[in-house]
Every structure is written in structure tokens, then in C-alpha cells.
Amino acid sequence: MRTKTIIITLIILLTSSITLSAERIKYDAVYKSVLSGNKDEAYTLLLAYQKQNPGFANTYFQLGIIAKEWAKSYNPYKEFTYTKLFIYNTKLYFNLAKLYMKDEKGKNRSYYKNAPIIPKGKKLQIEDINSYINSQIEDIEDYEKNVVKIINYYNKSSDYYNECVSIFMNINTSYTKIKNIYLSDESKFLSEMQTLESDFDSTLIYFQLYKEALNKFPIQNYNQSYNLKNINTYRLDGLTYSDFLQNNILLWDYKKWVHDVKQVKESIIKNNRAEISNLDSEIKSKINAVLNGEYSDHYPKFKTDEKFVYKVEKFDNNSLLLKLFKLNETKLNFLNFFKKEINNPVSVTKFSISKRAEYCNNFFKEKDYADSINKVFLSAIKPEQIKKYINFYVSKYGGLKGLKAYSFRQELFFDAKLKDALLNLKKQMYYLTYQIDTDSLIFKGKLISKKIVNPVENIPGPDVYRITGFNETKNNQLWINGYYVTNDNEQNGFIGYSKDKKHINFIKTSDKSKSYNLVSSAFNDGCWVITTTFGDEIKNTLIRYNNSGKQEFSEELSYNTVPRLMKYDDINNTLLIVFNGKSLNPISDDSEQIIYHYNPDDQLQTYEVKMQAKATVFDMIRVNDKILLFSNFINYNDLSGNRINSKAGTGNNNTNILVTILSKGMVKKQIPFFNPNPFFGVKALKINSNTLNILGYKSKLITTNYNTLSIKELYYELIDAQGEKIYSAWHD
């Protein structure tokens, strides 16, 4: 209230100084006001009289007395500014009183009687007044010294504590969970923790100094003490300021909190970090060992230790770190699968192509799983997660950007390894279709070219054997078929047999000119072959040879078109032969496909199916009582008679794939696989009872050498036994 009165008084003095100076004030009236005890009024009149008579000593003396009383009456905790102001005014006025005291007249001594300068009965002297003034200045200076010291200690203690609360609030804003604090090794956070501990020490040190100073120089009734309160619940405790004017101050014990956090970080977390670094190095070492090692089926499956996972999850639920280790674990197991012996590129035909296709099918699943783990890892890379192990992430992976780049590299890695596996499949497909996998083929000391040719190419060269097809039996025997070019450049169909896939034991040549052995189907005890003769009319002769070269069967067939495919079922002793067109070109102008099913022992035609399709049948598979035919088609008539065109275009080489299902001699279903770009099939494989694999190339239909096909994309299609798509992929 006094502060408000003084401010109003000063304003009145400033605004009314002209009026007051115009009216002469008598000091007796001023002194009477001093004696009345109304200090606000007296102070106002004294200031006004001082302006009227600046050299009058008693004015300053009386102002000094009032200023000193006010200086000590203010609460320095709450109004320290006014305390300092009136301490300053006290010293100023008393010193001015001393300055003008030398001119003080004896008649004015009566104005000093309100102050206890001398005992009653003694005559007041100027020296007594000066001595009293000195004692008042000394007293106010002592008060100033002690109060300033006390309030300084008090403010420092309070300010340091408030800074502790502020730092703790910032930590709460940056870290939503106490577990995140345990895991953080950010330099900024560690610095905040150090500052929090130091500031709390300063809070208590300055409070102790404050208490000591207050005991020596008590101020009013202040005698505070404090109680320390533990921070038991993070983000609930420790977030409130304290009132240092209370008799009992409650302080959050930040030092103990910092100590407890450090204890966890320095014991459990520090050990965990060392284990994390070691395990990361270990798994990377294993990855490099497999990556640079031999192909083998004996690489063990890797799994991150469950105890390690538990220790990490205890402080880091849904951990990015564990997702990273899961990715690396998956990468290692993915690589282990990639490095299986069946995928060794140097022994590409050691395993059957069905086994390799099955391996690739499983490899797709491995890659899908690896991709899903990588996707989960990438989605978890967040700045708040990086804080938890920032030194590890920065030093080992390049921080936030480095982790994202690492994920991208793994995506490329998985893609590349899948392409490598498919490349091996493509190589084996080539060896099963376009070139025989052998070091050399020798007949009577003469080398025979291992490459498969298309007779439509009409490759010249007398006294040579041109292979148009071959069969490998379950016993690893080799049958070759094609045409022999005589010295006078005539073509005669031939069939040959090799027991060791190197030396041709015998070759049987047709005695008919302009003949070709275009299709054959081998079994363990022999081989079926069709000799096709071109003349005024195409004639086809079905022949069977045993492994000694003896002809055991021969029959002229009633079809005058070119055979395109023949498959022998040695269990049921039946042949399925596909005829189409009258040209050597695989895609004939004739759009009628004839599927002929025949029992040679009984010489009975089991059934005949005709399809209106401009297509090339490249393979067939029997599944229980169904036969699936695989064709490269330009167009075909569906079961309702509608004409269906390939989406790759209408050119003779722009084909898509058609799967036709036969059952009991009838077409049950036709399933086209469309693509706006041309692709053609080469092989169809049975992986298991309900999974079939179509292999081919994303290209126009061609029969050429591997140097051309190797630059084309591999076509890979998985279908079920009903011909429906399961999965497809391309390989560059």
C-alpha cells in the first residue's frame, strides 16, 4: 500500500511543482507535519520545501529519517527494488544533511528534537547531529550489506531451482518415456543432465548460505526450511515450481533422480551397448563370410539371442534397434538360402530344372519375407528412435539418413540376389532347350554342334548333323534328333543315342530326302521319334528305337501336317502328339491345332482334339486325370467361339501364353496370360501336385542362340493345377 502512496505522491509532486513553488511554504508547517506522524504527507512537503530551499539541512535530515524507516519497513523478498531505492535515498539525504550542516543556524536546532540525538537536559550541538547522522548512515549501510547478501543468496537458490524445473520440463518434452532417457546418449541430453545436477547442487548450497546469513541478521519473521521429495513417477513428478517464501519449501530431488538415471545408464545400458556393438559386428562378419564363401547346404540358420532381445525390449519396446537386427538376421538367412548348392552357377545343371524351379519358388518366398522385414524397418526409422542409440547409429550406419540408405541398399541386395538365382534358372532353361549341356558331342571321331537349330533357318553345310531337339532320360541318357545335311545338300532326318552324353553310340538316318526328325520323346529303354517328309504331301512316320539302336515299331500316321510336340507317358503307354501347319516355321499360317492321343501297343487312337488357334504348343504336363497344354498364341477361338487376340499385337512373333486344360479328350478350360509386351514360353515344370511353373522370355517368339536370349527378360509364372496364376516375375 505504501508503494502505491509513494508513487502517487511523486506524481503529484512532479505535476504540481509549479504550483507549490508559487506558494511559499513555511518550514514550521512542514515540521509540524513531521511531528504529526503522517510520513507520506511529511515526505511530500519536505520534497516540496527542498525545491523551495535546497540548502536547508534539516529538510534532508528529516527525509533521511523517513527514507531509512521506509527502507527497513519494505519486505525485501517481495519489494527489493523499493528497499534498495530507500536505502539509497537514506544515504543520499543524510549525506546532503551533513553537507549543509555547516551552514545550519542555531535557531534551527529545535527542528532536530524529533530524533533521539542526545539525552534530555543537554544542549544540542552540531557535532551531535553529525554524529547521529553518521550512526544512521552506518546502520543503513550495515542493513544494506546484510539484506543484499541475504536476498542475493535467496534469489540465487530460487533461480537455480527454477532452472532445474525448466531443464526437467525440457527433458520431458524431448523424451516421452523414462526408458528413452535411459537409452539416450545424445550429447545435448547428457549436457542437460549434468547441468540439472549442478544447478540442484547450487540450489542447496545457496540456500544454506542464505540460512547462515539470515541467522546472523534476521529479517522480519523469515526462517524457511526445505524438504526433499523424490521423483518417483516420470512425467508426473518434478514438473512444478516451489514457493520459496513458504516456511516449509518442498523441493524435487533432481540430484537423486539424475543419480538414479546415471546408475541405470552406467550399469545395465552401458553393458547392453557393448553387447549391441559386438553382436552387430558378429552378424556383419557372418554375412561377409557367407557372401564370400563357397556354395554349401551347411550354413546354419541364424537367430538373434532371445536373452539379448529381452534385455533390449525391457528398455525399448517396439525397438528400431531390434528391427535392424531382425533385418540383418533375415539378410543372413536369405543369403544362406541363396548360397545353397543348388544355386551354384558353376554347376547349373547338376540338379534337375524342376528342383531348381522349386528352389526359385521358395526363394521368392524368402525374398518376400525379407522385403517385408525391410519395409517394417524402414517405417520405424524416426528421429525419436535414433536418439536412443545415436552414437551406435551414427558410427555404424551414418545416422538417420544412413539408416534409410541402408534399407534402400538391402532392397537392391535382395532384388539382385533374386535376379542371380533366376539367371541360373535361365541358364539351365537354355541348356534344356537351346544347347546341350556337355563339353562335347562326338560321333565317329567327329564333333557335332551342341546348339539347337530351327530347320527353317536352312543352315548350309554338307556332311553335318543339325540338332533340332534332344531328350535326357531319368538315367541320364541322351537322345538327339534333327536332320543330316548330305554332300549334295539334301536333308535327311536322324535320331541318335548317347549313354554318357559325350560319345554318340549310334545315329539312325532316314533314307528319305527332304525329311526331318522334328520331335522325339525318350524313356529309359528307348525313344519315340517322328520322321516328317516334305514333298507333294507331308508324311509322318512314327518310329520307336531301343537303346541298342534297333527299330521296334514303325507306323505311318494319317496326319499331313507338321508335328510340333510329342510326349510319351511310359506309365500308361500313351503318346500325345500336337500337329499344326505345313511349314517348318513354328508359327504356321494354319490356325488349326490337332492334339492326337495314341496307344501304340494297341495301335488305337484314344482321342483327337482340334483347336482353332494360331499358336505354338511348347510343353505339356499331366496332373492326375488332366493334361495342361502350354502354347504361345497370337489368337485363338475360345469355348464359346469368340476370337481372342494376344494383347502383344497381331504380328507372327508377338505372342502371349495360353494354358489349355484337357480332360477325357475334351477341352475343359482355356486360360490366357496377357501382357501388352510380347513374351513366349519355353518350358513348363511340375514343382508339386498343385504348383506348376512356366518359364520363358519377355520377347518376340524366337528360336535362336543363347547370346541373343540372354539379354532378354526371363518370364517366370507360377500357376496352380487349375491353370490359375499364383505368382509372376521378370528377370532382366
C-alpha positions in Angstrom: 0.0 0.0 0.0 2.9 2.3 0.9 4.4 1.7 -2.5 1.3 2.9 -4.2 1.1 6.0 -1.9 4.7 7.0 -2.6 4.2 6.6 -6.4 1.1 8.8 -6.2 3.0 11.4 -4.1 5.8 11.6 -6.5 3.4 12.0 -9.4 1.7 14.8 -7.6 5.0 16.5 -6.8 6.0 16.3 -10.5 2.7 17.6 -11.8 2.2 20.3 -9.2 5.8 21.5 -8.8 5.0 24.8 -10.4 2.0 25.4 -8.1 4.0 24.5 -5.0 6.9 26.7 -5.9 4.5 29.6 -6.5 3.2 29.3 -2.9 5.9 29.9 -0.2 5.9 27.1 2.3 6.8 27.8 5.9 9.1 25.2 7.4 7.2 25.3 10.7 4.2 23.9 8.9 6.4 21.2 7.3 8.0 20.3 10.7 4.6 20.2 12.2 3.6 17.6 9.6 6.8 15.6 10.5 5.8 15.6 14.2 2.3 14.5 13.3 3.5 11.1 12.2 1.9 11.3 8.8 5.1 10.3 6.9 3.5 10.3 3.5 2.4 13.9 3.9 5.6 14.9 5.6 7.7 13.3 2.9 5.7 15.2 0.3 6.0 18.5 2.0 9.8 18.0 2.7 10.4 17.4 -1.0 8.4 20.5 -1.9 10.3 22.6 0.6 13.6 21.2 -0.6 12.8 22.6 -4.0 12.0 26.0 -2.4 15.1 26.0 -0.2 17.7 23.5 -1.5 20.3 24.5 1.1 18.3 23.9 4.3 20.0 21.0 6.1 17.0 19.8 8.3 15.0 19.1 5.2 17.5 16.4 4.2 17.8 15.2 7.8 14.1 14.6 8.1 13.9 13.0 4.6 16.8 10.7 5.7 14.9 9.6 8.8 11.7 8.8 6.9 13.6 7.1 4.0 15.5 4.9 6.5 12.3 3.9 8.2 10.7 3.0 4.9 13.8 1.1 3.7 13.5 -1.2 6.7 9.8 -1.5 6.5 9.6 -2.9 3.0 9.7 -6.6 2.6 13.0 -7.2 0.7 11.8 -10.6 -0.6 8.9 -9.1 -2.4 9.8 -5.4 -2.8 13.6 -5.5 -3.0 13.6 -2.7 -5.6 12.0 -0.3 -3.1 14.2 -1.5 -0.3 17.3 -0.6 -2.4 15.7 2.7 -3.5 15.1 4.0 0.0 18.4 2.7 1.3 20.0 4.8 -1.4 17.7 7.7 -0.5 18.6 7.4 3.1 22.3 7.6 2.4 21.7 10.4 -0.1 19.7 12.6 2.2 21.8 12.1 5.3 25.0 12.9 3.3 23.3 16.1 2.0 22.3 17.0 5.5 25.9 16.7 6.6 26.9 18.8 3.6 24.6 21.7 4.5 25.0 21.3 8.3 28.0 23.6 8.4 25.6 26.5 7.4 23.0 25.4 9.9 21.9 28.2 12.2 21.5 27.7 15.9 17.9 28.7 15.8 17.1 25.7 13.7 18.3 23.2 16.4 14.7 22.8 17.6 13.9 21.0 14.3 16.2 18.1 15.4 14.3 17.3 18.6 12.2 14.6 17.0 15.3 12.5 16.7 17.0 10.8 19.7 20.3 12.6 19.2 21.2 13.5 22.8 19.8 12.7 26.3 17.3 15.2 27.7 18.7 18.1 29.6 21.7 18.6 27.3 22.2 21.3 24.8 22.2 20.1 21.2 25.4 20.7 19.2 26.1 20.5 15.5 28.6 17.8 16.3 26.0 15.7 18.0 23.8 16.0 14.9 26.6 15.0 12.6 27.5 12.1 14.9 23.8 10.9 14.8 23.8 11.2 11.0 26.9 9.1 10.8 25.4 6.5 13.0 22.3 6.4 10.8 24.4 6.0 7.6 26.4 3.3 9.3 23.3 1.5 10.4 21.6 1.7 6.9 24.8 0.5 5.2 25.0 -2.5 7.6 21.4 -3.2 6.8 22.1 -2.9 3.1 25.1 -5.2 3.3 23.2 -7.9 5.1 20.0 -7.6 3.2 21.6 -7.6 -0.2 23.7 -10.7 0.8 20.6 -12.5 2.1 18.4 -11.6 -0.8 21.2 -12.5 -3.3 21.6 -15.9 -1.7 17.9 -16.4 -1.6 17.4 -15.3 -5.2 20.3 -17.5 -6.4 18.9 -20.5 -4.7 15.4 -19.9 -6.1 16.7 -19.1 -9.6 18.8 -22.2 -9.7 15.9 -24.3 -8.6 13.6 -22.7 -11.2 16.3 -23.5 -13.8 16.2 -27.1 -12.6 12.4 -27.2 -13.1 12.8 -25.7 -16.6 15.5 -28.2 -17.6 13.4 -31.1 -16.3 10.4 -29.8 -18.3 12.5 -29.6 -21.5 13.7 -33.2 -20.9 10.0 -34.2 -20.5 9.2 -32.5 -23.8 12.1 -34.3 -25.6 11.6 -37.7 -24.1 8.1 -39.1 -23.6 9.3 -42.1 -21.6 11.9 -42.7 -18.9 13.1 -45.7 -20.9 14.0 -43.3 -23.7 16.1 -41.3 -21.3 18.0 -44.4 -20.2 18.8 -45.2 -23.8 19.7 -41.7 -25.0 23.3 -40.9 -25.4 22.8 -37.6 -27.2 25.5 -35.1 -26.2 22.8 -32.4 -25.7 20.9 -34.6 -23.3 24.0 -35.6 -21.3 24.9 -31.9 -21.0 21.3 -31.2 -19.7 21.6 -33.9 -17.1 25.0 -32.5 -16.0 23.5 -29.0 -15.8 20.5 -30.3 -13.9 22.6 -31.9 -11.3 24.9 -28.9 -11.0 22.1 -26.4 -10.7 20.4 -28.5 -8.0 23.7 -28.6 -6.0 23.8 -24.8 -6.4 20.2 -24.5 -5.2 21.1 -26.2 -1.9 24.4 -24.5 -1.5 23.0 -21.1 -1.9 20.0 -22.0 0.4 22.5 -23.0 3.1 24.4 -19.7 2.6 21.1 -17.9 2.8 20.1 -19.6 6.0 23.5 -18.8 7.6 23.2 -15.1 6.6 19.6 -15.0 7.8 20.6 -16.4 11.2 23.2 -13.7 11.6 20.9 -10.9 10.5 17.2 -11.9 10.9 14.7 -10.2 8.6 11.2 -9.9 9.8 9.9 -13.4 10.6 11.6 -15.4 7.8 13.1 -18.7 8.8 12.4 -21.2 5.9 13.5 -24.8 5.7 13.1 -27.3 2.9 12.1 -30.9 2.4 13.4 -33.0 -0.5 10.8 -35.0 -2.4 11.7 -38.0 -4.7 10.7 -38.0 -8.3 9.0 -41.4 -8.4 6.8 -41.0 -11.5 8.4 -39.6 -14.6 6.2 -37.0 -16.4 4.1 -36.6 -13.3 6.6 -35.6 -10.5 9.2 -32.9 -10.8 7.3 -30.6 -13.1 6.1 -27.9 -10.5 7.8 -24.9 -9.2 8.2 -24.2 -5.4 7.3 -21.1 -3.3 10.5 -20.2 -1.5 8.6 -17.8 0.8 6.8 -20.7 2.4 8.0 -21.7 5.8 8.5 -25.3 4.6 9.7 -25.4 1.0 9.1 -28.7 -1.0 11.9 -29.3 -3.4 12.0 -32.1 -6.0 15.2 -34.0 -5.5 16.7 -33.7 -9.0 20.1 -34.8 -8.0 18.9 -38.1 -6.8 16.9 -38.5 -10.0 20.0 -37.8 -12.1 22.0 -40.2 -9.9 19.4 -43.0 -10.4 19.2 -42.4 -14.1 23.0 -42.5 -14.4 23.2 -45.6 -12.3 20.9 -47.4 -14.8 22.8 -46.0 -17.8 26.3 -46.7 -16.4 25.4 -50.3 -15.4 22.7 -52.0 -17.5 22.6 -49.7 -20.5 26.4 -49.5 -20.9 26.7 -53.2 -20.9 23.8 -53.5 -23.4 25.5 -51.0 -25.7 28.7 -53.1 -25.7 26.7 -56.2 -26.5 24.8 -54.4 -29.2 28.1 -53.3 -30.9 29.6 -56.8 -30.6 26.5 -58.5 -32.0 26.3 -56.1 -34.9 29.9 -56.8 -35.7 29.3 -60.5 -35.4 26.4 -60.7 -37.7 28.1 -58.5 -40.3 31.1 -60.8 -40.1 28.8 -63.8 -40.7 27.1 -62.0 -43.6 30.5 -61.3 -45.2 31.7 -64.9 -44.6 28.7 -66.3 -46.4 28.8 -63.7 -49.1 32.4 -64.5 -49.9 32.2 -68.2 -49.0 31.5 -71.3 -51.1 28.1 -72.6 -52.1 27.0 -75.1 -49.4 23.9 -76.6 -47.8 25.5 -76.5 -44.4 25.2 -72.8 -43.5 23.3 -72.7 -40.1 20.2 -70.7 -39.7 20.8 -67.7 -37.6 18.5 -66.3 -34.9 19.2 -63.4 -32.6 19.6 -64.5 -29.0 16.4 -64.3 -27.1 18.1 -63.1 -23.9 19.5 -60.2 -25.9 16.1 -59.4 -27.3 14.6 -59.4 -23.8 17.3 -57.0 -22.5 16.7 -54.6 -25.3 12.9 -54.8 -25.1 13.0 -54.1 -21.3 14.0 -50.5 -22.0 13.0 -50.2 -25.7 9.6 -51.6 -26.6 8.9 -51.9 -30.3 12.6 -51.2 -30.8 14.1 -49.8 -34.0 17.3 -51.5 -32.9 15.7 -54.9 -32.8 14.1 -54.3 -36.2 17.6 -53.5 -37.5 18.9 -56.7 -36.0 15.9 -58.6 -37.4 16.7 -57.2 -40.9 20.3 -58.3 -40.6 19.3 -61.7 -39.3 16.9 -62.0 -42.2 19.6 -60.9 -44.6 22.0 -63.5 -43.3 19.4 -66.3 -43.6 18.3 -65.0 -47.0 22.0 -65.2 -48.1 22.3 -68.7 -46.6 19.4 -69.7 -48.8 20.9 -68.0 -51.8 24.2 -69.8 -51.2 22.7 -73.3 -51.3 24.5 -75.7 -53.6 21.6 -75.9 -56.0 22.1 -72.3 -56.8 25.8 -72.6 -57.6 26.3 -71.1 -61.1 29.3 -73.3 -61.9 27.1 -76.5 -61.6 23.9 -75.1 -63.1 22.7 -78.4 -64.5 23.7 -80.6 -61.5 20.1 -80.6 -60.3 17.0 -81.1 -62.3 15.3 -78.0 -63.6 12.2 -78.9 -61.7 14.3 -78.9 -58.5 15.8 -75.5 -59.5 12.4 -74.1 -60.3 11.1 -75.3 -56.9 14.1 -73.7 -55.3 13.3 -70.4 -57.0 9.7 -70.7 -55.9 10.9 -71.0 -52.3 13.4 -68.2 -52.9 10.6 -65.9 -53.9 9.0 -66.6 -50.5 12.4 -65.9 -48.8 12.6 -62.6 -50.7 9.0 -61.6 -49.9 9.7 -62.2 -46.2 13.0 -60.2 -46.4 11.3 -57.4 -48.2 8.5 -57.3 -45.6 11.1 -57.1 -42.7 12.9 -54.4 -44.5 9.7 -52.4 -45.0 8.9 -52.7 -41.3 12.4 -51.5 -40.5 12.2 -48.5 -42.9 8.8 -47.4 -41.5 10.3 -47.4 -38.0 13.2 -45.1 -38.7 12.2 -41.9 -36.8 14.2 -39.2 -35.2 13.0 -40.0 -31.8 14.1 -43.6 -32.3 17.6 -42.5 -33.4 18.1 -40.6 -30.1 18.1 -43.9 -28.2 21.3 -45.2 -29.7 22.5 -42.2 -31.6 26.3 -42.9 -31.2 25.8 -46.5 -32.4 23.6 -45.4 -35.4 25.9 -42.6 -36.4 29.2 -44.6 -36.1 27.9 -47.9 -37.6 25.2 -46.7 -40.1 25.6 -43.0 -40.6 22.6 -41.8 -38.5 19.1 -41.2 -39.8 19.9 -40.7 -43.4 22.4 -43.6 -43.3 19.8 -46.0 -41.9 17.4 -45.1 -44.7 20.1 -45.5 -47.3 21.0 -48.9 -45.7 17.4 -50.0 -46.0 17.4 -49.0 -49.7 20.7 -50.9 -50.3 19.1 -54.1 -48.7 16.2 -53.7 -51.1 18.6 -53.6 -54.0 20.6 -56.5 -52.5 17.5 -58.8 -52.2 16.5 -57.9 -55.8 20.0 -58.6 -57.1 20.2 -62.0 -55.4 16.8 -63.0 -56.7 17.9 -62.0 -60.2 21.1 -64.0 -59.8 19.0 -67.1 -58.8 16.7 -66.6 -61.8 19.7 -66.1 -64.0 20.9 -69.6 -63.0 17.4 -70.9 -63.8 17.5 -69.1 -67.2 20.9 -70.7 -67.9 19.5 -74.2 -67.1 16.5 -73.5 -69.2 18.8 -72.6 -72.1 20.7 -75.9 -71.7 17.4 -77.8 -71.7 16.2 -76.0 -74.8 18.8 -74.4 -77.0 22.1 -76.1 -76.2 23.1 -79.5 -74.8 25.0 -79.3 -71.5 28.1 -81.2 -72.3 31.7 -80.5 -73.1 31.5 -82.1 -76.5 29.4 -84.5 -78.6 31.5 -86.9 -80.7 30.3 -89.3 -83.4 32.9 -91.5 -85.1 35.6 -89.1 -84.1 33.8 -86.0 -85.4 32.4 -83.2 -83.3 28.7 -82.5 -83.5 27.5 -79.0 -82.7 25.7 -78.9 -79.3 23.5 -75.9 -80.3 19.8 -76.5 -81.2 18.8 -75.0 -84.6 15.5 -74.3 -86.2 15.3 -76.1 -89.6 13.5 -73.1 -91.1 16.8 -71.3 -90.9 18.2 -73.7 -93.6 21.7 -73.6 -92.3 24.0 -74.9 -95.1 26.9 -77.3 -94.7 27.3 -80.8 -96.2 28.0 -83.9 -94.1 26.8 -82.3 -90.8 24.2 -83.2 -88.3 21.8 -80.3 -87.2 20.1 -81.0 -83.9 16.6 -79.7 -83.6 15.7 -81.3 -80.3 17.0 -83.6 -77.6 15.8 -85.7 -74.6 17.6 -86.7 -71.4 16.2 -89.7 -69.6 15.9 -90.3 -65.9 19.0 -92.5 -66.2 20.9 -89.5 -67.7 21.0 -90.9 -71.2 20.8 -88.6 -74.2 18.8 -88.8 -77.3 19.2 -86.3 -80.1 17.1 -85.7 -83.2 17.2 -83.4 -86.2 18.4 -83.6 -89.8 21.6 -84.7 -91.6 22.8 -82.5 -94.5 24.3 -84.7 -97.2 27.1 -83.7 -99.5 24.6 -82.8 -102.2 22.8 -80.5 -99.6 19.9 -82.8 -99.0 18.2 -83.1 -95.6 17.6 -86.5 -94.0 16.0 -86.9 -90.6 18.1 -88.7 -87.9 17.9 -89.9 -84.4 20.9 -90.6 -82.2 21.7 -92.0 -78.8 24.5 -91.4 -76.2 24.9 -93.3 -73.0 27.4 -90.9 -71.4 26.3 -87.6 -73.0 29.6 -87.3 -74.7 30.0 -90.1 -77.3 27.2 -90.9 -79.7 26.7 -94.6 -79.7 24.7 -94.7 -82.9 22.8 -92.5 -85.3 19.9 -93.7 -87.4 19.3 -91.7 -90.6 16.1 -91.7 -92.7 16.5 -92.9 -96.2 14.0 -90.2 -97.3 15.2 -86.9 -98.7 13.8 -83.6 -97.5 13.0 -85.3 -94.2 13.3 -84.0 -90.7 13.1 -85.7 -87.3 11.5 -82.7 -85.6 10.0 -84.2 -82.4 11.0 -87.1 -80.2 10.2 -88.4 -76.7 12.7 -90.6 -74.8 12.2 -93.1 -72.0 14.7 -95.3 -70.1 14.6 -98.2 -72.6 14.4 -96.2 -75.8 12.9 -93.3 -77.7 9.9 -92.4 -79.9 10.5 -90.2 -82.9 8.5 -88.9 -85.9 10.2 -88.6 -89.3 8.5 -85.9 -91.3 9.0 -85.9 -95.1 8.2 -82.8 -97.2 7.1 -83.5 -100.8 3.8 -83.2 -102.7 2.3 -84.1 -99.4 3.7 -84.1 -95.9 4.1 -87.6 -94.5 4.7 -88.5 -90.9 6.2 -91.9 -89.7 6.1 -92.8 -86.0 9.2 -94.9 -85.0 10.4 -96.4 -81.8 14.1 -97.3 -81.2 15.6 -99.2 -78.2 18.9 -98.2 -76.6 20.8 -100.6 -78.9 19.5 -98.8 -82.0 17.0 -101.5 -83.0 13.8 -100.3 -84.6 11.0 -101.8 -82.6 8.0 -100.0 -84.1 7.1 -98.1 -87.2 3.7 -96.7 -88.4 2.8 -94.1 -90.9 0.4 -91.6 -89.3 -2.6 -90.2 -91.0 -1.8 -86.6 -90.4 -0.4 -84.5 -93.2 0.7 -81.5 -91.1 3.9 -80.8 -89.2 4.3 -82.3 -85.7 5.2 -79.7 -83.1 5.3 -81.6 -79.8 5.4 -85.2 -78.7 5.2 -86.5 -75.1 5.3 -90.2 -74.1 3.6 -91.4 -70.9 5.6 -94.6 -70.1 3.2 -95.4 -67.2 0.1 -95.5 -69.3 2.0 -96.3 -72.6 0.3 -93.5 -74.5 1.6 -90.7 -76.8 0.3 -87.2 -77.1 1.3 -85.5 -80.4 0.4 -81.9 -81.5 0.2 -81.2 -85.2 -0.1 -77.8 -86.8 0.5 -76.3 -90.2 2.6 -77.3 -93.2 5.6 -75.1 -92.7 8.8 -75.6 -90.8 8.2 -72.3 -89.2 6.9 -72.9 -85.6 4.1 -70.4 -86.1 2.4 -71.8 -89.1 -0.2 -69.9 -91.2 -2.5 -72.8 -90.4 -4.5 -72.0 -87.3 -5.8 -75.5 -86.7 -4.1 -77.3 -83.8 -4.6 -81.0 -83.6 -3.9 -82.8 -80.4 -3.6 -86.6 -81.1 -3.7 -89.1 -78.2 -2.5 -92.6 -79.3 -1.8 -96.0 -77.7 0.9 -97.6 -79.8 0.6 -101.1 -78.4 -3.0 -101.4 -79.4 -2.4 -99.0 -82.4 -5.6 -97.2 -81.2 -6.3 -93.5 -81.3 -7.6 -92.7 -77.9 -8.9 -89.2 -78.8 -8.3 -86.3 -81.1 -8.9 -82.7 -80.2 -8.9 -79.8 -82.6 -8.4 -76.2 -81.6 -8.7 -73.2 -83.7 -5.6 -71.3 -82.6 -2.7 -69.6 -84.2 -0.3 -70.8 -81.6 2.8 -72.9 -80.9 2.5 -75.6 -78.2 5.8 -75.7 -76.3 5.1 -78.1 -73.5 2.5 -80.3 -71.7 2.1 -81.6 -68.1 -0.2 -84.4 -66.8 -1.8 -83.6 -63.5 -3.9 -86.5 -62.3 -6.6 -87.0 -65.0 -5.9 -83.7 -66.6 -3.4 -82.6 -69.3 -2.3 -79.0 -69.4 -1.1 -77.8 -72.7 1.1 -74.6 -72.8 1.1 -72.5 -76.0 2.5 -69.3 -77.4 -0.5 -67.7 -79.1 -1.3 -64.9 -81.5 -5.0 -65.7 -81.4 -7.4 -68.5 -80.6 -11.2 -69.3 -80.6 -12.5 -69.8 -77.0 -15.0 -72.4 -76.0 -17.8 -70.0 -77.0 -16.3 -69.5 -80.4 -15.1 -65.9 -79.7 -11.8 -64.9 -81.3 -9.3 -63.9 -78.6 -6.2 -61.9 -79.7 -2.9 -61.6 -78.0 -2.5 -58.2 -76.3 1.0 -58.1 -77.6 -0.2 -57.4 -81.1 -1.1 -59.4 -84.2 2.4 -60.0 -85.7 3.6 -63.6 -86.2 6.1 -63.2 -83.4 4.1 -61.2 -80.9 2.8 -63.8 -78.6 1.3 -64.3 -75.2 0.8 -67.6 -73.4 -2.3 -69.8 -73.4 -2.9 -72.7 -71.0 -5.4 -75.3 -72.3 -6.7 -77.9 -69.9 -7.8 -81.3 -71.4 -9.8 -83.9 -69.6 -11.2 -87.1 -71.0 -10.4 -85.9 -74.6 -12.2 -82.6 -74.2 -11.1 -79.0 -73.7 -12.3 -78.1 -70.3 -10.7 -74.7 -69.9 -8.6 -72.1 -71.7 -6.6 -69.5 -69.7 -4.7 -66.8 -71.5 -1.9 -64.8 -69.8 -2.0 -61.4 -71.3 0.7 -58.8 -71.5 0.9 -55.7 -73.7 4.5 -56.7 -74.4 5.2 -59.9 -76.3 6.5 -62.9 -74.3 6.8 -66.6 -75.1 7.1 -69.8 -73.1 9.8 -72.4 -73.4 9.3 -74.8 -70.6 6.6 -75.9 -68.2 7.5 -77.7 -65.0 5.7 -79.5 -62.3 7.0 -78.4 -58.9 4.4 -80.2 -56.8 0.9 -81.6 -57.1 -0.6 -78.1 -57.1 2.1 -75.8 -58.3 3.3 -75.5 -61.9 5.9 -73.3 -63.3 6.0 -71.7 -66.8 9.4 -70.4 -68.0 10.1 -68.3 -71.0 11.3 -64.9 -72.2 9.8 -61.5 -72.4 10.4 -61.1 -76.1 9.1 -62.0 -79.5 8.9 -65.7 -80.2 12.3 -66.7 -81.5 14.4 -69.9 -81.6 18.0 -68.6 -81.7 21.2 -68.9 -79.7 21.7 -68.0 -76.1 23.7 -64.9 -76.9 20.5 -63.3 -78.1 18.2 -64.8 -75.4 20.5 -64.0 -72.5 19.8 -60.3 -72.9 16.0 -60.9 -72.7 14.0 -60.9 -69.6 13.1 -64.2 -68.0 9.4 -65.0 -67.9 8.5 -66.8 -64.7 4.9 -67.7 -64.0 3.6 -69.9 -61.2 0.1 -71.4 -61.7 -2.0 -74.0 -59.8 -3.3 -77.2 -61.2 -6.4 -75.4 -62.5 -4.2 -73.1 -64.5 -4.8 -70.0 -62.3 -2.0 -67.6 -61.6 -0.1 -67.8 -58.3 2.9 -65.5 -58.8 4.8 -64.0 -61.7 8.2 -62.2 -62.0 10.5 -60.9 -64.6 14.3 -61.1 -64.7 16.4 -58.5 -66.6 
